[in-house]
């Protein structure tokens, strides 16, 4: 038997989702069986409703010998490359280095660096958490650098995961070939080809796998060597900016996967998430509305 007292970071999710996170090493078929056989109690009542929403202070009991995942199994990593751009009690915004994955089971990742930083600064204690893990709200490609938002608690994560798809503005700066037009509005469709490890863009839906996407591009400056362009994402598809620019004949410099001109041997492309603008947030994140978080546009 295992007993859990629901904390603030565990609340406002279904009992099924809570158990799935806590018992990560237990097969889902076993968790389903617990519900069928009513081997779960919430506040002294046996239940079979997987969708029952948990509140802070609820007591969940599981009558089974399977062991929950121990959140204390935390591994500290070197976070010396981490640049913190903004931090408060709810969120952390960092500048992701080029050639670092946001998440990885095998390599040093931004997720691991952020968690190590927060543990060292006494802003996160994995040993005290049951189902919540400090998490990124959105991702950047490995070869792309720039701003990534992290949520420090469950209420912030829940709200930001929705807002990042709708109301939060994300702007990028990139270098491409000289001659880019003043403005390009590029709605269309895109799908990711996992075998080729690249996305395919089309202004029209030419394949059933395609999903709608929309990017707007604005010329900032240009010289004889390259154009500096700002990209504003209206949707967030994998490799959306990279595939769209390649379709229009202006792949990002160094982006070999999309036939971009290679100018150095660094593991990076000239694409950076340089600005985030928050809109449409409610409590506990109301104070962030209209806040602009920005880093410089240079690639030095």
N, C-alpha and C positions, 0 to 999 in steps of 0.2 A: 504493500500500500504506500502511495505517495500523496502528500498533502501540499497544496500550494495556496498561499494567500495572494490574491490579485493586487498588484501595485499599480500606480498611475500609468506606468509605461506598458502594462499588460491590458489595461482597460479598453473598452470600446472596440472589441473584436470578438468574433464568435469563439465559443469554447473549442470548436474543432480547430480553428486556426491557431489558437493558443497552444493546444496539445501538439499540433503538427510541428510547431517551432521548438517546443520544450523537448519533445521526443523525436529529434531529428534522425536518430539512428534506428528508430522503430519503423517497420514497414507500415504503410498507410492501411493495408488490409487488416492489420492488428488493431489500429486505432478505430477503424470502422466497426470491428467486432466488439470493441468496448461499448460503443453506442448501442449496437443491436442487443447486447446482453445486459445493458444497463449497469455496466461496471464503473460508471462515473457518477459521482455525487457533486452537486453544486448547492452549497448552503444546506446540507443534510437531506437533499432530495435527489433520489436517483433519476437520471435523465436519459433520454435518447434523442433529444433535439440538438442536432449538430450546430444549428444556427443561433442558439441561445447566446445573447450578448452579455459579456462579462462587465462588471462594474468594479471599481476599486473597493477592496475590502471583502469581495466574494471569496468563499473558501471552496476550492476544487479538490476533490479526492479521487484518485485513480486506483482501483482495486486490481492491480496486475503487477507481475514481477519485473516487467521491463523497466529499465533505468532511464531517467531523463538525462539529457545532455548536460554536462557540467560546464556552466558558463565560466568557471574559474580557469578553464584551459585556454588561457590567453598567452600569446607569444609576443613579447616585445621586439620591435624591429627598429632599425636606424631610420630616423625621420629627419636627418640633417638637410635633405633636399627640399623639405616642406616649407612653403611660403604661405603663412596665414595672412589673408587680406582683410578679413572681417570676422569678429567673433562676439557673440552675446550668449545669454542663458539658453537660447533655443537653437541657434544655428551657427555653423562655421562655414566660411567661404575660403577656399584655398586656391592657389595658382598651381595647377598641375604641371609638372615638368614634362617636356617632350620625352617620348620613348619610355613612359611609365604607364602600365595598365591601371585602370581604375580598380578593377577587381581581378584577382588571379588566385587559383589554388596552389600554384607552383612557384611563381616569381614574386619578387618584392612589388607590392601594389600600393596605390594611393590609399585604399581602404585601410590597409594595415598600418601605414604611416600615420594616418589621421587618428586611428584608435590609440596608437602608442603615444602620440602627442597629447591626446586628451587624458589618457591615464596618468601620464607624468605631470600634467597640470591640474590634476584632481577635478576634472570635469566629467569623468566617465569611470565607472567601476564595474567591469564585466562580472565580477563575483557577486554583485548585488542584483544583477538582472536575471530574470527568468525567461522571458521571450524576446525582449528588445535588444537589438544590436545597433549601435551607431551606424547609420547608413548614408550612402550617397543618394541624392535625389534624382540625379541624371548622370549620364556618362559622356565622356569624350573618347574618341578613338585614341589608340596608343600613341600614334605619331602626331597627334594634335595636342597643343598646350592650352592653358588658360583656366578660367574660373569654373569651379565645381562646388556645388552647395551640398553641405552635410546637415542632417537633422540630429540634434542631441537628445531628443525625446520623442515618444510616440505621437503625441498630439501634433507636434511640428511636422513630423514625417508624413502623417496622414494628410494634412492640409497641403503640404508642399508637393506631394506626389500628384495631386490633382491640379494644383495651380501651375506646375511646370509645363503642363500640356495645354493650358488655356490662357492664363493671364500674365504669367511672368515672361518678360521680354528677354531674349537672348541674342546678343549681337556679336559677330565675329569680324576679325580683320584678316585679310589674306593677300598674298602676292600672286599674280598671274601674269601672262604675257602682256606686253604693251599693246595699246589699242582698244582696251575695254570701253564699252559705251558708258554714257553718263548714268543711265539707270536701266535695270533689267528686272521686270516682274516675271517670275518664272513659276507659275502654278503647273502642276502636272502629276505624274504618277511614277512610283519607284518601287523596285523590289530588290532584295539582297540575294545574290547568287552565292550560296555557301561554298560551292565547288570552286568557283573562280575567285571567291573572297572579295567580291566587289559588287556594288549596286548598279542597276541599270535604270536610267531615267528616260521618260518619254512624255511629251506634252499631252499625249492621248493615251488612254488605257488600252494598251496593245497586248496585255497578258493578264490572265486571271489572277496571277500572284501579286499584281501591282496594287499599291496602296496610294491614296491621294497624298500629295506633298505640295508645299508652297514655300518658296524662298524669294526674297527681294534683295537685289544687289545694287549698290550705289558706289560710283567711282569717287574715291577720296583724292587721289593724285596719281600722276604717272610720269615716267621718264623713258629714256630710250631702252632701259633694261627690263622694266616691269611696271605693271599697274597695281596700285594699292586700292583694294576694294573692301567695302563693308558689306557683310551679309547679315540679313535679319531673318531668323527662322520663324515661320508661321506654323510649321509642324516640325516634329522631331523624328525623322526616319534615319535609319542607319546609313551613313555615308551620303546623306542627302545633298549637302553642299558640294561635296567632291564629285558626285555623279552628275549633278545638274551642270556644273561648270564644264565638265568633260564633254557633255552633250553639245554645249554651245561653242565648243572649240577653244575654251580657255581653262584648261586644267590647272590646278594649283602647282606652283613651282615646287619641285622635289617630290611631287606625288607620282612616283614611278608606276603605281598600280593603275593610274588613270592617264598614263602617258604625259605626265607633267615634265617640264624641262628640269633636269637634275643639275644643280649648281654646286653641291658639296656632298660629302660622304656621311653626313650626320644622319642619325635615325630620327628624322623629323620631316614634317611638311610645313610649308609656310601658311599655316592656318592656326589662328588663336582665338579662343573665346574671351573677348576682352571686356565685355560689359553685360551686366545683369540689371534689369529694372523691375522692381516688385510692384505688382498691382493686384487688387481684388482679394486681399487677404483678410481673414477674420481673426478674432481672438483665438489663440494667444499671440498671433503674429500681426495684429492690426497696426502696430507701430512701424512695421517695415514698409507699409504702402508708400509708393513713390520714391523710395530710397534707391539710389543709384550706386552700384558697386562696380568699380572700373579699374583696370590696370592699363599700362601704356601699350601702344600699338606696335612697339618695336620688336624685332626678332633677334636682338643681340643676346 
